[in-house]
Amino acid sequence: MQWIIRFSGFVSAALVMIVLAPSLQSFHPAEAIRSHSHSHSHIDGRFRHRTSSFRRASEFRNAAGCVPVQHSGDVCDPAQVHVALTLDFEYLRGSIAAVHSILQHASCPESVFFHFLVSDTNLKTLVSQTFPKLKFKLYYFDPEIVRKLISTSVRQALEQPLNYARNYIADMLEPCVRRVIYLDSDLVVVDDVAKLWGTSLGEKTIGAPEYCHANFTKYFTGGFWSNRQYSGIFNGRNACYFNTGVMVIDLEKWREFGYTKRIEKWMEIQKNERIYELGSLPPFLLVFAGHVAPIDHGWNQHGLGGDNVKGSCRDLHPGPVSLLHWSGSGKPWLRLDSKQPCPLDALWAPYDLYKQPL
């Protein structure tokens, strides 16, 4: 892929930094986290005055050979690639960088339609000003839909309602949208998103990179594994960990088989019996693990944000790189601003459109 050639320059610099940086370790993958550790009023005070502090992105045009978009701005145009992300003030800088990276590396950027799942609709102007030619739509997610289903977690950040918006994506998007790529906000895409879009799911409903070497049992409590009725759900399934921050979803199958209700069922059980500790990830594992269409690991070089507590620096996994994912508690924009970045945070910086205040 062409980006690998450009990426090699970044890697060369990063490798020098890695040699000098102490205590870099590799860990099992960690769930991507969205954090709203402050009240809405506090978040508004911190972030609303910054919403005009993004540079306008360059305009990206389709390359020769792209299928023409028949109806500009029409969400139902069959020639489009559909990408969904959550969008909020806390992770705004990461989301803008993610969109920027997708457009920069897409061969047909004018054919990408973005679906933003939001709990605050005041972000439309910001997106339009930053990406004047972007095809997008905002979908309001009511936090009350899921609030009563959310149980306490190992970290308060995992309890925020927008974490769970992905559970309802098939209901929120138009019926004409039959497939979508769901992405977290703490990542950048460094390859043509059309390649991910073209992933064959076969008879499966979702596709994602799987990690069968990970200790799958740790994602559930001892009480879960000792309950034969619950743990038996995995009988006959080659259940492997996958990260829900990068998924290709067949929305037609999702709607047909009612997967939202299945996920909600496990969340209801969790409220009463405490079968897991990690927020929005375990219900997806319970419903889909062992029934996931495998996608190349290069499409989720995850864990760059470290663990869920310390956010320590980590290295890339061996193999190709199409997507860099700062899952974990350490986010590149925060570490860069604090002047304490990890070596690989330098690979996120070129996509950052935030204008630092004087």
Backbone hydrogen bonds, N-H to C=O, Kabsch-Sander energy under -0.5 kcal/mol:
donor,donor_aa,acceptor,acceptor_aa,energy
4,I,1,M,-0.9
5,I,1,M,-0.7
5,I,2,Q,-0.9
6,R,2,Q,-1.3
7,F,3,W,-3.5
8,S,4,I,-1.7
9,G,5,I,-0.6
9,G,6,R,-0.8
10,F,6,R,-0.9
11,V,7,F,-2.9
12,S,8,S,-2.5
13,A,9,G,-1.8
14,A,10,F,-2.9
15,L,11,V,-3.3
16,V,12,S,-1.5
17,M,13,A,-1.9
18,I,14,A,-2.7
19,V,15,L,-2.3
20,L,16,V,-1.4
21,A,17,M,-1.7
25,Q,313,C,-1.1
36,H,34,R,-0.5
43,I,39,S,-2.6
44,D,40,H,-2.8
45,G,41,S,-1.7
46,R,42,H,-2.0
47,F,43,I,-2.8
48,R,44,D,-2.3
49,H,44,D,-0.5
50,R,47,F,-1.4
51,T,48,R,-1.2
53,S,50,R,-2.5
55,R,353,L,-3.3
57,A,130,T,-2.9
63,A,107,S,-2.5
66,C,63,A,-1.6
70,Q,68,P,-0.6
72,S,70,Q,-0.5
74,D,71,H,-2.4
75,V,73,G,-0.6
77,D,74,D,-1.8
80,Q,77,D,-1.5
81,V,111,S,-2.8
83,V,81,V,-0.5
83,V,113,F,-2.6
84,A,181,I,-3.2
85,L,115,H,-2.1
87,L,117,L,-2.4
92,L,89,F,-0.8
95,S,91,Y,-2.4
96,I,92,L,-2.5
97,A,93,R,-1.7
98,A,94,G,-2.2
99,V,95,S,-2.5
100,H,96,I,-2.4
101,S,97,A,-2.4
102,I,98,A,-2.1
103,L,99,V,-2.3
104,Q,100,H,-2.3
105,H,101,S,-1.6
106,A,102,I,-1.0
111,S,108,C,-1.9
112,V,109,P,-1.4
113,F,81,V,-3.3
113,F,111,S,-0.5
114,F,135,K,-2.8
115,H,83,V,-3.1
116,F,114,F,-0.6
116,F,137,K,-2.6
117,L,85,L,-2.7
117,L,115,H,-0.6
118,V,116,F,-0.6
118,V,139,Y,-2.8
119,S,87,L,-0.5
123,L,120,D,-0.6
124,K,121,T,-0.9
127,V,123,L,-2.2
128,S,124,K,-2.4
129,Q,125,T,-2.5
130,T,126,L,-2.2
131,F,127,V,-2.7
134,L,131,F,-1.8
135,K,112,V,-0.6
136,F,134,L,-0.7
137,K,114,F,-1.7
139,Y,116,F,-3.0
141,F,118,V,-3.9
142,D,140,Y,-0.6
145,I,142,D,-1.9
146,V,143,P,-1.0
147,R,143,P,-1.6
148,K,144,E,-0.6
149,L,146,V,-1.8
150,I,146,V,-0.9
150,I,147,R,-0.9
154,V,277,E,-1.8
158,L,155,R,-1.4
159,E,156,Q,-2.0
160,Q,157,A,-0.9
163,N,160,Q,-1.7
164,Y,161,P,-2.2
165,A,162,L,-1.2
167,N,164,Y,-1.5
168,Y,165,A,-1.8
169,I,166,R,-0.9
171,D,168,Y,-0.9
172,M,168,Y,-1.8
173,L,169,I,-2.3
177,V,174,E,-2.0
178,R,176,C,-1.0
180,V,249,I,-1.9
181,I,82,H,-2.4
182,Y,180,V,-0.6
182,Y,247,M,-3.1
183,L,84,A,-2.5
184,D,245,G,-1.9
188,V,324,L,-2.2
190,V,322,S,-2.7
193,V,191,D,-0.5
195,K,192,D,-1.9
196,L,192,D,-0.7
197,W,193,V,-2.3
198,G,194,A,-1.7
199,T,196,L,-1.6
201,L,199,T,-0.6
204,K,201,L,-2.5
206,I,291,H,-0.5
207,G,248,V,-2.3
208,A,293,A,-1.9
211,Y,241,Y,-3.0
214,A,211,Y,-1.1
216,F,214,A,-1.3
218,K,215,N,-1.1
219,Y,216,F,-1.5
220,F,217,T,-1.6
221,T,275,I,-2.1
225,W,221,T,-1.8
226,S,222,G,-1.9
227,N,223,G,-0.7
227,N,224,F,-0.9
228,R,226,S,-0.9
231,S,224,F,-0.7
231,S,227,N,-2.9
232,G,228,R,-1.7
233,I,230,Y,-2.0
234,F,231,S,-1.8
235,N,232,G,-1.7
237,R,234,F,-2.2
239,A,237,R,-1.9
241,Y,211,Y,-0.9
243,N,209,P,-0.7
244,T,242,F,-0.5
246,V,243,N,-1.1
247,M,182,Y,-2.2
248,V,207,G,-2.4
249,I,180,V,-3.0
249,I,247,M,-0.5
250,D,205,T,-3.5
251,L,178,R,-1.6
251,L,249,I,-1.0
252,E,178,R,-1.2
254,W,250,D,-2.1
255,R,251,L,-2.5
256,E,252,E,-2.4
257,F,253,K,-2.5
258,G,254,W,-0.7
258,G,255,R,-0.6
259,Y,254,W,-1.6
262,R,258,G,-1.3
263,I,259,Y,-2.3
264,E,260,T,-2.4
265,K,261,K,-2.0
266,W,262,R,-1.5
267,M,263,I,-1.8
268,E,264,E,-2.2
269,I,265,K,-1.9
270,Q,266,W,-2.4
271,K,267,M,-1.6
272,N,268,E,-0.9
272,N,269,I,-0.8
273,E,269,I,-2.5
274,R,270,Q,-1.7
281,L,278,L,-1.3
284,F,280,S,-0.7
284,F,281,L,-1.1
285,L,281,L,-1.6
286,L,282,P,-2.7
287,V,283,P,-1.7
288,F,284,F,-3.1
289,A,284,F,-0.6
289,A,285,L,-1.5
291,H,288,F,-3.3
293,A,206,I,-2.6
295,I,208,A,-1.0
299,W,296,D,-2.1
300,N,297,H,-2.2
301,Q,298,G,-0.5
301,Q,323,L,-2.4
302,H,300,N,-2.1
304,L,325,H,-2.1
305,G,327,S,-1.9
306,G,303,G,-1.8
315,D,25,Q,-0.7
322,S,298,G,-2.8
323,L,298,G,-1.7
324,L,188,V,-2.6
325,H,301,Q,-2.6
326,W,186,D,-3.1
327,S,325,H,-1.0
328,G,31,E,-0.6
329,S,307,D,-2.5
330,G,305,G,-2.9
331,K,329,S,-0.6
335,R,331,K,-2.1
336,L,332,P,-2.6
337,D,333,W,-1.9
338,S,334,L,-1.7
339,K,336,L,-1.2
340,Q,335,R,-2.2
345,D,342,C,-1.6
346,A,343,P,-1.2
347,L,344,L,-1.6
348,W,345,D,-1.3
349,A,345,D,-1.4
351,Y,348,W,-1.9
352,D,349,A,-1.8
355,K,53,S,-3.9
356,Q,354,Y,-0.7
